[in-house]
Amino acid sequence: MQTIFITGAAHGLGLATAKRFAARGWFVGLYDINREVLSTLLESADFPNACGQYCDVTDRSSIEEALAHFSANTDGRLDVLVNNAGVLASGKFEEIDPAAHDRIVDVNVKGLTNVAQAAFPLLKQTPASTLVNLCSVSSVHGLPLLAVYSASKYYVNGLTEALHIEWAPHDIRVTSVKPPLVNTAMGHQVDPRITEKLVMNMEPEHVAEAIQMAVEGSRVGYVLGTSARLWAWVDKFLPESGRRRFVRYLTNH
């Protein structure tokens, strides 16, 4: 039985991904900071073959305990790791609480890095394993009102591209998915000035489907949604001034 370990699995994109792979007969590891929700999920009919426990990606010892727990339930097999846990703060950069900026860096950057590194031994010993990092279309160009979040996703994109090359000799494929705004609780935290033009019309299930596509595919990154793909394509050909003007238009700046 193929196995998948998912961070941030109690809700949103993580939960949609867990349900999709469980429905396809995979053994699913659900890891999150919400113990109560995890307990309910693991007792539900949605997850007949699953395990899970508390995991705080800002705490390396918590990550290591979660991976050891998963490994004990899968005989050391880890076919797919979905690095999904993430947080967001939106608004004027200078007005956002510095603690919120710290939280973005701790979860989206440090947490994602530590999960990937701690999981490396399990990925290495599993033939043809895959690491999927949750990135964002905000890694195409830095977005006003999402400055630090956007910067964190630039980091995710860069790490993905580097590890895609570095881990290939270990038979580990590294890829990312880059969704636009998704209809989740986190998505609704985005400043309304952004959603005036960047319409939130993607559901978590669409992202879960794309994660499956990324697992089965070969590319280093997958931009999701027609508008987002068009933006990414146009961005490659515009001069720097044109790129800035286009982003100003998208974010009402």
N, C-alpha and C positions, 0 to 999 in steps of 0.2 A: 504494500500500500504506500502510495506517495504521501509525503508529509510537507506541511507548510506551517511556518511560525510567523505570527502577525503581531506587531506592536500596535497599541492604540486600537485594540480589537473589540472594545465594548460598545462602540457606537460609530456612526458615520461611515466613512470609506472602509475602515478596518472591518467593521461588522458586515458590511455588504460583501466584502471580499471573502471573509470567513464563510458566510452562507453559500456563496457561489462555489467555492472549492469543496465544501462539505457535501453539497448536493451532487457533486461529481465523484464522490467516493473517496476523497482525500482524508487523511488524518490531519485534523486542524488543531494548532496550538493557539489559544487565545490569551493574549497577555496585555494587561492594562492596569491603571491605578485604581479603577473602580471595582473593588472586590465584590460588592453586592450585585452589580449587573452581571459580572462574570459568572457568579454562582448560579444566577437564574438562567443564563444562556447555556451553561454546561449541563443543566438539568433538563433542558428543552429537547424536543424531538428533532430540532434543526441540526443538532450535533451528536449523532450517534457514535462517532469515532473522534474523540477530541479530548484535549486536556487544557489546562490553563491555570494561571494564578496571578497574583499581584506582580506587577513589574513597573518600576519607575526608571525610565531611561536616563534620568539625570543622576542616577546612582549606579555606578559600575558594579558594585556587589549585588545589587538587585537584578541587574541584567544577567550576571553570571549565574545567579540562583535560578532565574527563569529558564535559561538555556540548559542548565543541568537537569531541571525538572522535565523539560521537553525531551531531552536526550534519553532520560530514564524511561520515558513512555514510548520511544520510537526506536529503541536499541541503537541510538547514536545516529540515526538517519535524519538529514535535513535537506530535502529536495529544493525547497523554496523558502527564502526569508523575505518577508515584506516589511520594509522599514517605513512604517506608516505614521507612527506617533508624531504629532506636530501641533504647534500652537500659533496663534496669530494675534496681532494688535494693529488696529488701523486708525489713522487720523494724522494730524500734523505732527511731524517728527519731533519738534521741540515741545509739544504738549503731551506726548505719551509718557506715562510713568516710566522712569528708568528701570524699575523692577520688571515691567512688561517686556522691555527690550532685552533684559538679562534672561528672562524666561524663554524668549524666542531662541536666543543663542544656545542656552542650556539644553533645550529639547531638540530643536531643528538641526543644530550643528553638532554640539558635543554628544547629544544622545544618539543621533543617527550614526555618528562616527564610532562610538563605543559599542553599539549593538553590532555593527558590521565587523569590527575587529574581534569582539568576543565570540562571534559566531563562526569566524574563519575556520577553526579546526573541524567543526561539524560539517561545514560546507565542503571543505577539502576532502574529507573522507567519504562524501556522498558523490557518486559519479554523476556528472552532468548536472550539477546543482546551479541554482540561479538566485541572485540577489536583486530584488526590485526595490529601488528607492523612490519614495513619493516626492516628486519635484513639483513644478508649477509652471504655468505659462508666464508667470511673473519673472521667470529666469530669462526670458527673451530680451527684456529691457527693464531696467529699474523703474518701479512704479511709484509715483508720488502717492502719499497717504498709505503706502505699504512698504516704506523704505527698508526697514530692517527685516521684515518678513521676506521681501523680494531679494534682499542681499543673502539671506540664509538659503534661498533656493538656488542662487548662483553657486553657492558653495556645494550644494547637493549635486548640481549638474557637473561641476568640475570634478568632484570626488568620483562620481559615477564614470565619467570619461576616463579618468586615470586608472581606476580599478578594473574597468572593462579590459584594459590592456594588461595591467599588472597581474591580474588573477587568471587570465586565460590559460597560462601554462598549468594551472592547478585544476583545469576543467571546471572552473566556476565562471559562469556568464553573469556580467553585471549590467543592468539596464535601469531605466527610469521611465516613469510616466509623468506627463506634464499637463494636468487638467487645468481648465479655466475655473471660474468661480463655480462651486458645486453647492447644490441645495442641501446644506448641512447646517448644524448649529454654528460651526466655525465660519462657514461661508456667510452667514447672516450677520457676522460681526464686522464685515467690511463696510467702510464709509459709503453712505448712499451716493456720494458724488461719483464714485467709481461704477456703481451698478446702474447708473443712468444709461451708460453706453455699453459697458461690459455686462450684458444681461446674464443673469443666473438661470440658465436653462439646462444644466447638466445634473443628473441625479447620481447618487452614490453607486447605484447598480451599473450605470454606464462606465464608471471608473473601474469597478470590479471586473467588468467584461474586458476592459482595456488591459488590466493587470494580467488576466489570463492570456490575452493576446501577446503581451510582452514576454510572458513566461515561455510561450510556444514559438516566439519569433526569434529574430536575430539582430535587430537594430539596438543601438546603444541608448536611444531615447525615443519616446512616443509622445508627440503633441496631440492632445485630444480636442475634438470639436472643430467644426468647419471654420468658424471665425478665427479661432486660435491658430489653426494651421495656416490660414491665409495671412494672419499677422506675422507669424514666424517666417513665412516665405518672403513677404514684402520687406520685412526688416533686414533681410540679408542683402538687399539691393539698394536700399535707400542710403543716401549720404548721412553723415552724423546729424546734420541740422534737420534733415527730413525725418529721421527717427525720432528726434526730440519733439518735433511739431506733432507727429502722429500720436505719440504718447500723451502729449498735452491735450490733444483732442479727445483721446479715449478717457482721460481722467478729469476732464473739465478744468484744465489748467492753461 
